[in-house]
Amino acid sequence: MTAIDAATSPSATTAGTPHEQGAKRAALVILAFAGLAISLILTAMSNSAGNGSLVSSLCSPSARVNCEHVLASDAARIGPISSALLGVAYFAALLTWFVAVGLPNHKGRKWFLLPLAVVILGNLASLRFVYLMAAVLPVWCTWCVAAHVANALILLVMVFARPRAGRGEAGDALTFPSTVRAGIAAGSATSLALVILLAGIAIHHQVNSFRFQAEYLKLANDVDYIVWKHRTAPNIEFSVRPTDTVVGTEDAAHTLVVFSDFECAACAEFHRNAQSLVQSFPGVRVVFRQFPMCGDCNPSVKQSFHPHACDAAMAAEAFAERTSDSRLRMQYMSRLFDSRARFAGKPYAALASEVAKMDQSAFKQAMQSDIVKRRVAEDVELGNRIGLEGTPAMFLDGRRLPTWRIVTPESKPDVPGTKKLWSALLK
């Protein structure tokens, strides 16, 4: 190697031979990668802490070792960020630096201080976590210990690999790394750490939302709770008008009043199942009312969630005004629900013509009639008076019904569970 080659080599003026420095850099890369892998495992274990499945399979609890207890403790979390996630960001940043830069030479020794300061802070954090496991918890997490050992070894290797002037250094050696290279590496490492932390926080909130949803579904699917909630609700008197669309017999022992919105997907789902519900429980009749979530006809709606819902409600009432056949009324309502993606084109009169061969011009006039507008206004006023905030809103025998069906944990219909619910409600 010539004098010039020696001067420009990144490792020529660091402590030890180039081979030794290459080995130290490789050791740093391997240790940072090992710390990253361990931290990823710990993050997965942290997210599953509570159900115990993954944690138990990777860390069997004993008198002195209990990874699940450690990972679920306050010591293992800083706000929404788990210590394991911090470890992922930390080791990923170090790995990026060691791969992109490695070990500076004596001229570039100022760039050695940056990763060294980060590693010193990381080891201080490791000492704190080790103290908490030893004195406060006091049980150990073997995977946590492995991460802290990798961190300590990184510090040890860096101490021995610190840049020193080489023997016979000419004094005109090039600086390694260059400011540009070090800046890019530092920026990349910092950006990667921030992305990991932000992604981890998002995943944490998503996991919590899934847990909340599971708990909510568990409560929402509790038949005893639903029945109790219904029976303790205030009683409201509802009258049935001749123009109301009704499914079931007039002399049914139980009446289910349903406030709907034709742009509401949940309303469409109930509408599809209304007939089968009445068939399964002949003692029930279903009465449909209008509650469009649209400010054009509903003054309680400050932001129109469904901009065409008022027109669709007018259309349904206009159709009911022009025929007393409940079967046709239900057919028209079904067509409205199925056509809600086309409401911008105002297909209401055409649908009425298809279902019952009604004159389209006369139907359009009926939609604008005072009687139809008044009927929708009556439903909206009643809904607002009893405190409705959304649809579908259901009242069985005058009492608010929290839900009409049971669903599986995958949010799919549970038919046996739903039948069990209605059997309990109608006792």
Secondary structure, 3 states (H helix, E strand, C coil): CCHHHHHHCCCCCCCCCHHHHHHHHHHHHHHHHHHHHHHHHHHHHHHHCCCCHHHHHHCCCCCCECHHHHHHCHHHEECCEEHHHHHHHHHHHHHHHHHHCCCCCCCCHHHHHHHHHHHHHHHHHHHHHHHHHHHHCCCECHHHHHHHHHHHHHHHHHHHCCCCCCCCCCCCCCCCCCHHHHHHHHHHHHHHHHHHHHHHHHHHHHHHHHHHHHHHHHHHCCHHHHHHHHHCCCECCCCCCCCCEEECCCCCCEEEEEEECCCCHHHHHHHHHHHHHHHHCCCEEEEEEECCCCCCCCCCCCCCCCCCHHHHHHHHHHHHHHCCCHHHHHHHHHHHHHCHHHHHHCCHHHHHHHHHCCCHHHHHHHHCCHHHHHHHHHHHHHHHHCCCCCCCEEEECCEEECCCCCECCCCCECHHHHHHHHHHHCC
